[in-house]
């Protein structure tokens, strides 16, 4: 009987460890992106629209509404992409566990990459 209960407990633990972790929702939340002296607030209005505004740095005051696409890579990594009105294509990996953003920008055929820090703001 003891072996049966041990086997049952192992089965329960294995089942829970194989379940996919719940992914957070970003709708209604604002994330601050910081790249050196530049800071942006990105507010997720829906599961497909966001609003960003530059709150510090060279672009302070610039803002735009965007249509975005995203996909969770795992429970802490989000791939997100959108095209801005000025023609820049933005692709990012948001790492919520490490508080990092990995950024790739595409302007015509020119590509640049960088990284910054992210945190949730109220």
BELJOGI-V278436 format. One line per field, one symbol per residue. ss: DSSP state (H for helix, E for strand, C for the rest). A space follows every 10 residues. Layout:
ss=???
This chain:
ss=CHHHHHHHHH HHHHHHHHCC CCCCCCCCCE EEEEECCEEE EEEECCCCEE EEEEEECCCC CCEEEEEEEE EECCCCEEEE EEECCCCEEE EEEEECCCCE EEEEEEECCE EEEEEEEEEE EC
